[in-house]
Amino acid sequence: MKFCKYQKAILFLTVASAACFALPATANAMHIMEGYLPIVHCIAWIVISLPFLYTGVVRLRQVVKEKRRTLMLLAMSGAFIFVISSLKIPSVTGSSSHMTGTGLSAILFGVSITSILTVIVLLFQAILLAHGGITTLGANVFAMGIAGPLVTMLLYKAGKKMKVNRMVNIFIAAAIGSLCTYIVTALQLAFAYPGEVGGVMSSAVKFLGVFAPTQIPLAVVEALLTLLVIMGLESLASRELSDISYGGELG
């Protein structure tokens, strides 16, 4: 009977993944690509991300050791990030618009574990799919695996305290978290390439203006998919969900 439940969960997520693949994608689009950021910026974003990654390793080891049944949820969260963040729509030179998939992990496990899953995904994408880069890994991890998930988790927890409808809460948190990823990416690009007139802020406005037409609808689609997957997990993997702190922790 327990094995049957796992089969149903796997089937549900397979169908959800297939639905994601049905969306249009362009193979040559990227996160911030290799060599696009100055080396000083690359190092700075790695240093900024390190405390979250260190905490993530500690938390991940603790979760795997003490709550073995959550391994399936961890694997599915990582797979969800990989699948939907691999679907790209070209948006601006040096980057792209695509869903992030990190909202699911942020809601289930928190920011630090999400940062580790994001590192794994970004490394695979950079090496195997030429999507993103190694030198820009720190910047991409911070935007996609730390900043966006942090906003998602904080909004989700705030919504719970305010007793917002659960489905509405998940949708809003996932959508705004996805959008925040691209706000941070735009700022990263703006800091690297400030405008001749207006400096960083004018450059950030330009990058955000190019991202917005594609990223806003993608954020809505991502929030819907995140909501559907969580609803499925609540029906098919309730015992596993009960083992974790639903909503994660800042660490």
CYANA upper distance limits for C-alpha pairs under 8 A (distance plus 0.5 A):
  1 MET  CA      5 LYS  CA      7.05
  2 LYS  CA      6 TYR  CA      7.10
  3 PHE  CA      7 GLN  CA      6.77
  4 CYS  CA      8 LYS  CA      6.76
  5 LYS  CA      9 ALA  CA      6.76
  5 LYS  CA    236 LEU  CA      6.52
  5 LYS  CA    237 ALA  CA      7.90
  6 TYR  CA     10 ILE  CA      6.64
  6 TYR  CA    236 LEU  CA      7.96
  6 TYR  CA    237 ALA  CA      8.14
  7 GLN  CA     11 LEU  CA      6.56
  8 LYS  CA     12 PHE  CA      6.59
  8 LYS  CA    236 LEU  CA      7.44
  9 ALA  CA     13 LEU  CA      6.81
  9 ALA  CA    232 GLY  CA      7.83
  9 ALA  CA    233 LEU  CA      7.46
  9 ALA  CA    236 LEU  CA      6.22
  9 ALA  CA    237 ALA  CA      7.60
 10 ILE  CA     14 THR  CA      6.52
 11 LEU  CA     15 VAL  CA      6.75
 12 PHE  CA     16 ALA  CA      6.79
 12 PHE  CA    232 GLY  CA      7.56
 13 LEU  CA     17 SER  CA      6.51
 13 LEU  CA     76 MET  CA      8.42
 13 LEU  CA    229 VAL  CA      7.49
 14 THR  CA     18 ALA  CA      6.64
 15 VAL  CA     19 ALA  CA      6.72
 16 ALA  CA     20 CYS  CA      6.91
 16 ALA  CA    225 LEU  CA      7.98
 16 ALA  CA    229 VAL  CA      7.93
 17 SER  CA     21 PHE  CA      6.87
 17 SER  CA     80 PHE  CA      7.98
 17 SER  CA     83 VAL  CA      7.36
 17 SER  CA     84 ILE  CA      8.28
 18 ALA  CA     22 ALA  CA      6.91
 19 ALA  CA     23 LEU  CA      7.72
 20 CYS  CA     83 VAL  CA      8.06
 20 CYS  CA     84 ILE  CA      6.81
 21 PHE  CA     83 VAL  CA      8.40
 21 PHE  CA     84 ILE  CA      8.29
 21 PHE  CA     87 LEU  CA      8.04
 23 LEU  CA     87 LEU  CA      8.20
 24 PRO  CA     87 LEU  CA      7.95
 24 PRO  CA     89 ILE  CA      8.44
 25 ALA  CA     87 LEU  CA      5.58
 25 ALA  CA     88 LYS  CA      5.56
 25 ALA  CA     89 ILE  CA      6.38
 26 THR  CA     87 LEU  CA      7.69
 26 THR  CA     88 LYS  CA      6.07
 26 THR  CA     89 ILE  CA      6.34
 26 THR  CA     90 PRO  CA      7.64
 27 ALA  CA     88 LYS  CA      7.58
 28 ASN  CA    130 ALA  CA      8.43
 28 ASN  CA    131 HIS  CA      8.14
 29 ALA  CA     88 LYS  CA      6.21
 29 ALA  CA     89 ILE  CA      6.95
 29 ALA  CA     90 PRO  CA      5.82
 29 ALA  CA     95 SER  CA      7.54
 29 ALA  CA     96 SER  CA      6.30
 29 ALA  CA    131 HIS  CA      7.35
 30 MET  CA     88 LYS  CA      7.57
 30 MET  CA     90 PRO  CA      8.18
 30 MET  CA     94 GLY  CA      7.70
 30 MET  CA     95 SER  CA      5.75
 30 MET  CA     96 SER  CA      5.89
 30 MET  CA    130 ALA  CA      8.06
 30 MET  CA    131 HIS  CA      5.11
 30 MET  CA    132 GLY  CA      5.64
 31 HIS  CA     94 GLY  CA      7.91
 31 HIS  CA     95 SER  CA      5.34
 31 HIS  CA     96 SER  CA      6.31
 31 HIS  CA    131 HIS  CA      6.67
 31 HIS  CA    132 GLY  CA      4.97
 31 HIS  CA    133 GLY  CA      8.24
 31 HIS  CA    140 ASN  CA      7.33
 32 ILE  CA     36 TYR  CA      7.27
 32 ILE  CA     37 LEU  CA      8.39
 32 ILE  CA     94 GLY  CA      5.94
 32 ILE  CA     95 SER  CA      5.16
 32 ILE  CA     96 SER  CA      8.17
 32 ILE  CA    132 GLY  CA      6.00
 32 ILE  CA    133 GLY  CA      7.60
 32 ILE  CA    136 THR  CA      7.00
 32 ILE  CA    139 ALA  CA      8.34
 32 ILE  CA    140 ASN  CA      7.15
 33 MET  CA     94 GLY  CA      6.13
 33 MET  CA     95 SER  CA      6.96
 33 MET  CA    131 HIS  CA      7.63
 33 MET  CA    132 GLY  CA      4.95
 33 MET  CA    133 GLY  CA      5.64
 33 MET  CA    136 THR  CA      7.23
 34 GLU  CA    132 GLY  CA      6.67
 34 GLU  CA    133 GLY  CA      4.61
 34 GLU  CA    134 ILE  CA      6.92
 34 GLU  CA    135 THR  CA      6.59
 34 GLU  CA    136 THR  CA      6.54
 35 GLY  CA    133 GLY  CA      8.07
 35 GLY  CA    135 THR  CA      7.22
 35 GLY  CA    136 THR  CA      7.73
 36 TYR  CA     94 GLY  CA      6.88
 36 TYR  CA    136 THR  CA      8.16
 37 LEU  CA     41 HIS  CA      6.79
 37 LEU  CA     42 CYS  CA      6.86
 37 LEU  CA    136 THR  CA      7.24
 37 LEU  CA    189 LEU  CA      8.16
 37 LEU  CA    192 ALA  CA      6.81
 38 PRO  CA     42 CYS  CA      6.93
 38 PRO  CA    192 ALA  CA      7.35
 39 ILE  CA     43 ILE  CA      6.75
 39 ILE  CA    135 THR  CA      8.18
 40 VAL  CA     44 ALA  CA      6.64
 41 HIS  CA     45 TRP  CA      6.70
 41 HIS  CA    192 ALA  CA      7.70
 42 CYS  CA     46 ILE  CA      6.90
 42 CYS  CA    135 THR  CA      6.62
 42 CYS  CA    136 THR  CA      6.10
 42 CYS  CA    137 LEU  CA      8.18
 42 CYS  CA    138 GLY  CA      6.85
 42 CYS  CA    139 ALA  CA      7.02
 43 ILE  CA     47 VAL  CA      6.75
 43 ILE  CA    138 GLY  CA      7.94
 44 ALA  CA     48 ILE  CA      6.73
 45 TRP  CA     49 SER  CA      6.61
 45 TRP  CA    138 GLY  CA      5.40
 45 TRP  CA    139 ALA  CA      5.53
 45 TRP  CA    142 PHE  CA      7.46
 46 ILE  CA     50 LEU  CA      6.63
 46 ILE  CA    137 LEU  CA      7.99
 46 ILE  CA    138 GLY  CA      4.66
 46 ILE  CA    139 ALA  CA      7.33
 47 VAL  CA     51 PRO  CA      8.35
 47 VAL  CA    138 GLY  CA      8.33
 48 ILE  CA    142 PHE  CA      8.29
 49 SER  CA     53 LEU  CA      6.84
 49 SER  CA    138 GLY  CA      6.99
 49 SER  CA    141 VAL  CA      7.79
 49 SER  CA    142 PHE  CA      6.34
 49 SER  CA    146 ILE  CA      8.20
 50 LEU  CA     54 TYR  CA      6.51
 51 PRO  CA     55 THR  CA      6.70
 52 PHE  CA     56 GLY  CA      6.47
 52 PHE  CA    111 VAL  CA      8.25
 52 PHE  CA    112 SER  CA      5.79
 52 PHE  CA    115 SER  CA      7.43
 52 PHE  CA    146 ILE  CA      8.07
 52 PHE  CA    251 GLY  CA      7.80
 53 LEU  CA     57 VAL  CA      6.74
 53 LEU  CA    112 SER  CA      6.73
 53 LEU  CA    113 ILE  CA      8.34
 53 LEU  CA    115 SER  CA      6.63
 53 LEU  CA    116 ILE  CA      6.55
 54 TYR  CA     58 VAL  CA      7.01
 55 THR  CA     59 ARG  CA      6.61
 55 THR  CA    112 SER  CA      6.47
 55 THR  CA    113 ILE  CA      8.45
 55 THR  CA    251 GLY  CA      6.76
 56 GLY  CA     60 LEU  CA      6.31
 56 GLY  CA    111 VAL  CA      8.34
 56 GLY  CA    112 SER  CA      4.60
 56 GLY  CA    113 ILE  CA      5.02
 56 GLY  CA    114 THR  CA      8.06
 56 GLY  CA    115 SER  CA      7.21
 56 GLY  CA    116 ILE  CA      6.44
 56 GLY  CA    251 GLY  CA      7.79
 57 VAL  CA     61 ARG  CA      6.65
 57 VAL  CA    112 SER  CA      8.36
 57 VAL  CA    113 ILE  CA      7.65
 57 VAL  CA    116 ILE  CA      7.45
 58 VAL  CA     62 GLN  CA      6.79
 59 ARG  CA     63 VAL  CA      6.61
 59 ARG  CA    112 SER  CA      7.93
 59 ARG  CA    113 ILE  CA      7.17
 59 ARG  CA    251 GLY  CA      8.31
 60 LEU  CA     64 VAL  CA      6.59
 60 LEU  CA    113 ILE  CA      6.47
 61 ARG  CA     65 LYS  CA      6.51
 62 GLN  CA     66 GLU  CA      6.49
 62 GLN  CA     67 LYS  CA      8.49
 63 VAL  CA     67 LYS  CA      5.81
 63 VAL  CA     68 ARG  CA      7.81
 63 VAL  CA     70 THR  CA      8.07
 64 VAL  CA     68 ARG  CA      5.82
 64 VAL  CA     70 THR  CA      7.71
 64 VAL  CA     71 LEU  CA      7.10
 67 LYS  CA     71 LEU  CA      8.34
 67 LYS  CA    243 ASP  CA      7.12
 67 LYS  CA    244 ILE  CA      8.30
 69 ARG  CA    240 GLU  CA      6.28
 69 ARG  CA    243 ASP  CA      8.15
 70 THR  CA     74 LEU  CA      6.74
 70 THR  CA    240 GLU  CA      6.10
 70 THR  CA    241 LEU  CA      8.04
 70 THR  CA    243 ASP  CA      7.59
 70 THR  CA    244 ILE  CA      7.91
 71 LEU  CA     75 ALA  CA      6.60
 72 MET  CA     76 MET  CA      6.61
 73 LEU  CA     77 SER  CA      6.49
 73 LEU  CA    240 GLU  CA      7.92
 74 LEU  CA     78 GLY  CA      6.72
 74 LEU  CA    105 SER  CA      8.29
 75 ALA  CA     79 ALA  CA      6.63
 76 MET  CA     80 PHE  CA      6.45
 77 SER  CA     81 ILE  CA      6.84
 77 SER  CA    102 THR  CA      8.34
 77 SER  CA    104 LEU  CA      6.99
 77 SER  CA    105 SER  CA      5.97
 77 SER  CA    117 LEU  CA      8.46
 78 GLY  CA     82 PHE  CA      6.75
 78 GLY  CA    105 SER  CA      8.24
 78 GLY  CA    117 LEU  CA      6.06
 78 GLY  CA    118 THR  CA      7.96
 78 GLY  CA    121 VAL  CA      7.69
 79 ALA  CA     83 VAL  CA      6.54
 80 PHE  CA     84 ILE  CA      6.78
 80 PHE  CA    101 GLY  CA      6.40
 80 PHE  CA    102 THR  CA      8.49
 81 ILE  CA     85 SER  CA      6.29
 81 ILE  CA    100 THR  CA      6.71
 81 ILE  CA    101 GLY  CA      4.69
 81 ILE  CA    102 THR  CA      6.23
 81 ILE  CA    118 THR  CA      7.78
 81 ILE  CA    121 VAL  CA      7.64
 82 PHE  CA     86 SER  CA      6.58
 82 PHE  CA    101 GLY  CA      8.00
 82 PHE  CA    121 VAL  CA      6.06
 83 VAL  CA     87 LEU  CA      7.74
 84 ILE  CA     98 HIS  CA      8.14
 84 ILE  CA     99 MET  CA      6.32
 84 ILE  CA    100 THR  CA      7.02
 84 ILE  CA    101 GLY  CA      6.47
 85 SER  CA     98 HIS  CA      6.38
 85 SER  CA     99 MET  CA      5.61
 85 SER  CA    100 THR  CA      5.28
 85 SER  CA    101 GLY  CA      6.71
 86 SER  CA     98 HIS  CA      7.98
 86 SER  CA    125 GLN  CA      8.01
 86 SER  CA    131 HIS  CA      8.26
 87 LEU  CA     98 HIS  CA      6.47
 87 LEU  CA     99 MET  CA      7.73
 88 LYS  CA     96 SER  CA      6.95
 88 LYS  CA     97 SER  CA      6.49
 88 LYS  CA     98 HIS  CA      5.26
 88 LYS  CA     99 MET  CA      8.32
 89 ILE  CA     96 SER  CA      6.41
 89 ILE  CA     97 SER  CA      5.72
 89 ILE  CA     98 HIS  CA      6.55
 89 ILE  CA    214 THR  CA      7.99
 90 PRO  CA     95 SER  CA      7.77
 90 PRO  CA     96 SER  CA      5.19
 90 PRO  CA     97 SER  CA      6.67
 91 SER  CA     95 SER  CA      7.10
 91 SER  CA     96 SER  CA      5.07
 91 SER  CA     97 SER  CA      6.06
 91 SER  CA    210 VAL  CA      6.86
 91 SER  CA    211 PHE  CA      6.35
 91 SER  CA    214 THR  CA      7.83
 92 VAL  CA     96 SER  CA      6.54
 92 VAL  CA    207 PHE  CA      7.94
 92 VAL  CA    210 VAL  CA      7.02
 92 VAL  CA    211 PHE  CA      7.76
 96 SER  CA    211 PHE  CA      8.28
 97 SER  CA    182 TYR  CA      8.49
 97 SER  CA    211 PHE  CA      6.99
 97 SER  CA    214 THR  CA      6.82
 97 SER  CA    215 GLN  CA      6.19
 98 HIS  CA    215 GLN  CA      7.36
 98 HIS  CA    218 LEU  CA      7.23
 99 MET  CA    178 SER  CA      7.53
 99 MET  CA    215 GLN  CA      8.28
 99 MET  CA    218 LEU  CA      6.45
 99 MET  CA    219 ALA  CA      6.99
 99 MET  CA    222 GLU  CA      6.53
100 THR  CA    144 MET  CA      7.04
100 THR  CA    178 SER  CA      6.82
100 THR  CA    222 GLU  CA      8.19
101 GLY  CA    105 SER  CA      8.40
101 GLY  CA    222 GLU  CA      7.40
101 GLY  CA    226 THR  CA      8.06
102 THR  CA    106 ALA  CA      6.63
102 THR  CA    114 THR  CA      7.20
102 THR  CA    118 THR  CA      8.09
102 THR  CA    144 MET  CA      7.71
102 THR  CA    145 GLY  CA      7.15
102 THR  CA    148 GLY  CA      8.11
102 THR  CA    149 PRO  CA      6.62
102 THR  CA    178 SER  CA      8.40
103 GLY  CA    107 ILE  CA      6.64
103 GLY  CA    148 GLY  CA      8.21
103 GLY  CA    149 PRO  CA      6.31
103 GLY  CA    152 THR  CA      6.61
103 GLY  CA    153 MET  CA      8.33
103 GLY  CA    173 ALA  CA      8.08
103 GLY  CA    174 ALA  CA      5.47
103 GLY  CA    177 GLY  CA      7.27
103 GLY  CA    178 SER  CA      7.78
103 GLY  CA    223 ALA  CA      8.43
103 GLY  CA    226 THR  CA      7.50
104 LEU  CA    108 LEU  CA      6.76
104 LEU  CA    174 ALA  CA      8.01
104 LEU  CA    226 THR  CA      6.26
104 LEU  CA    230 ILE  CA      7.99
105 SER  CA    109 PHE  CA      5.99
105 SER  CA    110 GLY  CA      7.18
105 SER  CA    111 VAL  CA      8.43
105 SER  CA    113 ILE  CA      8.29
105 SER  CA    114 THR  CA      6.12
105 SER  CA    149 PRO  CA      8.46
106 ALA  CA    110 GLY  CA      4.85
106 ALA  CA    111 VAL  CA      5.94
106 ALA  CA    113 ILE  CA      8.50
106 ALA  CA    114 THR  CA      6.42
106 ALA  CA    149 PRO  CA      5.66
106 ALA  CA    150 LEU  CA      7.78
106 ALA  CA    152 THR  CA      7.10
106 ALA  CA    153 MET  CA      6.15
106 ALA  CA    247 GLY  CA      7.54
106 ALA  CA    248 GLY  CA      7.20
107 ILE  CA    152 THR  CA      7.61
107 ILE  CA    153 MET  CA      6.10
107 ILE  CA    156 TYR  CA      7.53
107 ILE  CA    246 TYR  CA      7.18
107 ILE  CA    247 GLY  CA      4.95
107 ILE  CA    248 GLY  CA      6.63
108 LEU  CA    241 LEU  CA      8.45
108 LEU  CA    244 ILE  CA      7.88
108 LEU  CA    245 SER  CA      7.67
108 LEU  CA    246 TYR  CA      5.67
108 LEU  CA    247 GLY  CA      5.63
108 LEU  CA    248 GLY  CA      6.14
109 PHE  CA    113 ILE  CA      6.80
109 PHE  CA    114 THR  CA      7.48
109 PHE  CA    244 ILE  CA      7.81
109 PHE  CA    245 SER  CA      7.53
109 PHE  CA    246 TYR  CA      7.49
109 PHE  CA    247 GLY  CA      6.81
109 PHE  CA    248 GLY  CA      4.68
109 PHE  CA    249 GLU  CA      7.53
110 GLY  CA    114 THR  CA      6.90
110 GLY  CA    149 PRO  CA      8.02
110 GLY  CA    150 LEU  CA      8.24
110 GLY  CA    153 MET  CA      7.02
110 GLY  CA    247 GLY  CA      6.74
110 GLY  CA    248 GLY  CA      4.17
110 GLY  CA    249 GLU  CA      5.31
110 GLY  CA    250 LEU  CA      6.63
110 GLY  CA    251 GLY  CA      7.69
111 VAL  CA    115 SER  CA      6.69
111 VAL  CA    145 GLY  CA      7.95
111 VAL  CA    146 ILE  CA      6.59
111 VAL  CA    149 PRO  CA      6.19
111 VAL  CA    150 LEU  CA      6.19
111 VAL  CA    153 MET  CA      7.84
111 VAL  CA    248 GLY  CA      7.80
111 VAL  CA    249 GLU  CA      7.40
111 VAL  CA    250 LEU  CA      6.43
111 VAL  CA    251 GLY  CA      7.06
112 SER  CA    116 ILE  CA      7.22
112 SER  CA    146 ILE  CA      7.91
112 SER  CA    250 LEU  CA      7.66
112 SER  CA    251 GLY  CA      6.03
113 ILE  CA    117 LEU  CA      6.94
114 THR  CA    118 THR  CA      6.55
114 THR  CA    145 GLY  CA      6.45
114 THR  CA    146 ILE  CA      7.90
114 THR  CA    149 PRO  CA      7.76
115 SER  CA    119 VAL  CA      6.72
115 SER  CA    141 VAL  CA      7.24
115 SER  CA    142 PHE  CA      8.39
115 SER  CA    145 GLY  CA      4.94
115 SER  CA    146 ILE  CA      6.23
116 ILE  CA    120 ILE  CA      6.95
116 ILE  CA    145 GLY  CA      8.26
117 LEU  CA    121 VAL  CA      6.78
117 LEU  CA    145 GLY  CA      8.38
118 THR  CA    122 LEU  CA      6.47
118 THR  CA    141 VAL  CA      6.91
118 THR  CA    144 MET  CA      7.79
118 THR  CA    145 GLY  CA      5.79
119 VAL  CA    123 LEU  CA      6.58
119 VAL  CA    137 LEU  CA      8.24
119 VAL  CA    141 VAL  CA      6.69
119 VAL  CA    145 GLY  CA      8.05
120 ILE  CA    124 PHE  CA      6.86
121 VAL  CA    125 GLN  CA      6.65
122 LEU  CA    126 ALA  CA      6.43
122 LEU  CA    131 HIS  CA      8.39
122 LEU  CA    132 GLY  CA      7.65
122 LEU  CA    137 LEU  CA      7.70
122 LEU  CA    140 ASN  CA      8.37
122 LEU  CA    141 VAL  CA      8.08
123 LEU  CA    127 ILE  CA      6.56
123 LEU  CA    133 GLY  CA      8.43
123 LEU  CA    134 ILE  CA      7.74
123 LEU  CA    137 LEU  CA      8.24
124 PHE  CA    128 LEU  CA      6.13
124 PHE  CA    129 LEU  CA      7.82
125 GLN  CA    129 LEU  CA      5.33
125 GLN  CA    130 ALA  CA      6.73
125 GLN  CA    131 HIS  CA      5.64
125 GLN  CA    132 GLY  CA      7.36
126 ALA  CA    130 ALA  CA      5.24
126 ALA  CA    131 HIS  CA      5.27
126 ALA  CA    132 GLY  CA      5.49
126 ALA  CA    133 GLY  CA      5.55
126 ALA  CA    134 ILE  CA      7.12
127 ILE  CA    131 HIS  CA      8.27
127 ILE  CA    133 GLY  CA      8.31
132 GLY  CA    136 THR  CA      7.69
132 GLY  CA    137 LEU  CA      7.95
132 GLY  CA    140 ASN  CA      8.29
133 GLY  CA    137 LEU  CA      6.44
136 THR  CA    140 ASN  CA      6.77
137 LEU  CA    141 VAL  CA      6.42
138 GLY  CA    142 PHE  CA      6.61
139 ALA  CA    143 ALA  CA      6.78
139 ALA  CA    185 THR  CA      8.40
139 ALA  CA    188 GLN  CA      7.90
140 ASN  CA    144 MET  CA      6.36
140 ASN  CA    145 GLY  CA      8.08
140 ASN  CA    185 THR  CA      8.16
141 VAL  CA    145 GLY  CA      5.34
141 VAL  CA    146 ILE  CA      7.09
142 PHE  CA    146 ILE  CA      5.33
142 PHE  CA    147 ALA  CA      6.42
143 ALA  CA    147 ALA  CA      5.68
143 ALA  CA    148 GLY  CA      6.77
143 ALA  CA    181 THR  CA      5.47
143 ALA  CA    182 TYR  CA      7.73
143 ALA  CA    184 VAL  CA      6.07
143 ALA  CA    185 THR  CA      6.38
144 MET  CA    148 GLY  CA      6.21
144 MET  CA    149 PRO  CA      7.83
144 MET  CA    181 THR  CA      5.87
145 GLY  CA    149 PRO  CA      6.63
146 ILE  CA    150 LEU  CA      6.34
147 ALA  CA    151 VAL  CA      6.93
147 ALA  CA    177 GLY  CA      8.43
147 ALA  CA    180 CYS  CA      7.55
147 ALA  CA    181 THR  CA      6.74
147 ALA  CA    184 VAL  CA      7.79
148 GLY  CA    152 THR  CA      6.75
148 GLY  CA    177 GLY  CA      4.99
148 GLY  CA    178 SER  CA      6.29
148 GLY  CA    179 LEU  CA      7.98
148 GLY  CA    180 CYS  CA      5.75
148 GLY  CA    181 THR  CA      5.08
149 PRO  CA    153 MET  CA      6.51
149 PRO  CA    177 GLY  CA      6.50
149 PRO  CA    178 SER  CA      8.45
150 LEU  CA    154 LEU  CA      6.63
150 LEU  CA    177 GLY  CA      8.05
150 LEU  CA    250 LEU  CA      7.99
151 VAL  CA    155 LEU  CA      6.55
151 VAL  CA    173 ALA  CA      7.87
151 VAL  CA    176 ILE  CA      7.94
151 VAL  CA    177 GLY  CA      5.71
151 VAL  CA    180 CYS  CA      7.79
152 THR  CA    156 TYR  CA      6.55
152 THR  CA    173 ALA  CA      5.09
152 THR  CA    174 ALA  CA      6.08
152 THR  CA    176 ILE  CA      7.33
152 THR  CA    177 GLY  CA      5.02
152 THR  CA    178 SER  CA      8.40
153 MET  CA    157 LYS  CA      6.62
153 MET  CA    173 ALA  CA      7.57
153 MET  CA    247 GLY  CA      6.96
153 MET  CA    248 GLY  CA      7.87
154 LEU  CA    158 ALA  CA      6.54
155 LEU  CA    159 GLY  CA      6.48
155 LEU  CA    169 ASN  CA      8.34
155 LEU  CA    172 ILE  CA      8.34
155 LEU  CA    173 ALA  CA      5.79
156 TYR  CA    160 LYS  CA      6.80
156 TYR  CA    169 ASN  CA      6.52
156 TYR  CA    170 ILE  CA      6.83
156 TYR  CA    173 ALA  CA      5.93
156 TYR  CA    247 GLY  CA      7.58
157 LYS  CA    161 LYS  CA      6.86
157 LYS  CA    247 GLY  CA      7.11
158 ALA  CA    162 MET  CA      6.71
159 GLY  CA    163 LYS  CA      6.49
159 GLY  CA    164 VAL  CA      5.65
159 GLY  CA    169 ASN  CA      6.19
160 LYS  CA    164 VAL  CA      6.53
160 LYS  CA    166 ARG  CA      7.95
160 LYS  CA    169 ASN  CA      7.95
164 VAL  CA    168 VAL  CA      7.47
164 VAL  CA    169 ASN  CA      6.41
165 ASN  CA    169 ASN  CA      6.42
166 ARG  CA    170 ILE  CA      6.74
167 MET  CA    171 PHE  CA      6.68
167 MET  CA    227 LEU  CA      7.31
168 VAL  CA    172 ILE  CA      6.61
169 ASN  CA    173 ALA  CA      6.58
170 ILE  CA    174 ALA  CA      6.54
170 ILE  CA    223 ALA  CA      8.01
170 ILE  CA    226 THR  CA      8.34
170 ILE  CA    227 LEU  CA      6.76
171 PHE  CA    175 ALA  CA      6.55
171 PHE  CA    223 ALA  CA      5.46
171 PHE  CA    224 LEU  CA      6.91
171 PHE  CA    226 THR  CA      8.02
171 PHE  CA    227 LEU  CA      6.65
172 ILE  CA    176 ILE  CA      6.53
172 ILE  CA    223 ALA  CA      7.76
173 ALA  CA    177 GLY  CA      6.39
173 ALA  CA    223 ALA  CA      8.41
174 ALA  CA    178 SER  CA      6.65
174 ALA  CA    219 ALA  CA      8.19
174 ALA  CA    222 GLU  CA      7.77
174 ALA  CA    223 ALA  CA      5.46
174 ALA  CA    226 THR  CA      7.60
175 ALA  CA    179 LEU  CA      6.88
175 ALA  CA    219 ALA  CA      5.37
175 ALA  CA    220 VAL  CA      6.16
175 ALA  CA    222 GLU  CA      7.26
175 ALA  CA    223 ALA  CA      5.43
176 ILE  CA    180 CYS  CA      6.60
176 ILE  CA    219 ALA  CA      7.87
177 GLY  CA    181 THR  CA      6.98
178 SER  CA    182 TYR  CA      7.56
178 SER  CA    219 ALA  CA      6.16
178 SER  CA    222 GLU  CA      8.33
179 LEU  CA    183 ILE  CA      6.95
179 LEU  CA    215 GLN  CA      7.42
179 LEU  CA    216 ILE  CA      7.42
179 LEU  CA    219 ALA  CA      6.77
180 CYS  CA    184 VAL  CA      6.68
181 THR  CA    185 THR  CA      6.74
182 TYR  CA    186 ALA  CA      6.46
182 TYR  CA    208 LEU  CA      8.17
182 TYR  CA    211 PHE  CA      7.91
182 TYR  CA    215 GLN  CA      8.23
183 ILE  CA    187 LEU  CA      6.81
183 ILE  CA    208 LEU  CA      7.22
184 VAL  CA    188 GLN  CA      6.63
185 THR  CA    189 LEU  CA      6.76
186 ALA  CA    190 ALA  CA      6.53
186 ALA  CA    204 ALA  CA      6.01
186 ALA  CA    207 PHE  CA      5.90
186 ALA  CA    208 LEU  CA      6.40
187 LEU  CA    191 PHE  CA      6.53
187 LEU  CA    200 VAL  CA      8.21
187 LEU  CA    204 ALA  CA      5.95
188 GLN  CA    192 ALA  CA      6.87
189 LEU  CA    193 TYR  CA      6.50
189 LEU  CA    204 ALA  CA      7.91
189 LEU  CA    207 PHE  CA      8.25
190 ALA  CA    194 PRO  CA      5.57
190 ALA  CA    195 GLY  CA      8.18
190 ALA  CA    200 VAL  CA      5.67
190 ALA  CA    201 MET  CA      7.73
190 ALA  CA    203 SER  CA      5.60
190 ALA  CA    204 ALA  CA      5.44
190 ALA  CA    207 PHE  CA      7.96
191 PHE  CA    200 VAL  CA      6.13
193 TYR  CA    200 VAL  CA      7.93
193 TYR  CA    203 SER  CA      7.71
194 PRO  CA    198 GLY  CA      8.40
194 PRO  CA    199 GLY  CA      5.17
194 PRO  CA    200 VAL  CA      4.86
194 PRO  CA    201 MET  CA      8.10
194 PRO  CA    202 SER  CA      8.00
194 PRO  CA    203 SER  CA      5.91
194 PRO  CA    204 ALA  CA      8.43
195 GLY  CA    199 GLY  CA      4.95
195 GLY  CA    200 VAL  CA      6.61
195 GLY  CA    201 MET  CA      8.42
195 GLY  CA    202 SER  CA      6.56
195 GLY  CA    203 SER  CA      5.48
197 VAL  CA    202 SER  CA      7.74
198 GLY  CA    202 SER  CA      5.44
198 GLY  CA    203 SER  CA      7.97
199 GLY  CA    203 SER  CA      6.93
200 VAL  CA    204 ALA  CA      6.52
201 MET  CA    205 VAL  CA      6.68
202 SER  CA    206 LYS  CA      6.89
203 SER  CA    207 PHE  CA      6.81
204 ALA  CA    208 LEU  CA      6.54
205 VAL  CA    209 GLY  CA      6.52
206 LYS  CA    210 VAL  CA      6.95
207 PHE  CA    211 PHE  CA      6.77
208 LEU  CA    212 ALA  CA      6.40
209 GLY  CA    213 PRO  CA      8.04
211 PHE  CA    215 GLN  CA      6.24
212 ALA  CA    216 ILE  CA      6.13
213 PRO  CA    217 PRO  CA      7.94
214 THR  CA    218 LEU  CA      6.87
215 GLN  CA    219 ALA  CA      6.45
216 ILE  CA    220 VAL  CA      7.07
217 PRO  CA    221 VAL  CA      6.85
218 LEU  CA    222 GLU  CA      6.53
219 ALA  CA    223 ALA  CA      6.60
220 VAL  CA    224 LEU  CA      6.83
221 VAL  CA    225 LEU  CA      6.78
222 GLU  CA    226 THR  CA      6.57
223 ALA  CA    227 LEU  CA      6.61
224 LEU  CA    228 LEU  CA      6.70
225 LEU  CA    229 VAL  CA      6.69
226 THR  CA    230 ILE  CA      6.72
227 LEU  CA    231 MET  CA      6.63
228 LEU  CA    232 GLY  CA      6.69
229 VAL  CA    233 LEU  CA      6.65
230 ILE  CA    234 GLU  CA      6.59
231 MET  CA    235 SER  CA      6.99
232 GLY  CA    236 LEU  CA      6.54
232 GLY  CA    237 ALA  CA      8.40
233 LEU  CA    237 ALA  CA      5.40
233 LEU  CA    238 SER  CA      7.06
233 LEU  CA    241 LEU  CA      8.20
234 GLU  CA    238 SER  CA      5.46
234 GLU  CA    241 LEU  CA      7.70
237 ALA  CA    241 LEU  CA      6.86
238 SER  CA    242 SER  CA      6.63
239 ARG  CA    243 ASP  CA      7.13
240 GLU  CA    244 ILE  CA      7.71
241 LEU  CA    245 SER  CA      8.48
241 LEU  CA    246 TYR  CA      7.46
242 SER  CA    246 TYR  CA      8.12
244 ILE  CA    248 GLY  CA      8.24
245 SER  CA    249 GLU  CA      8.24
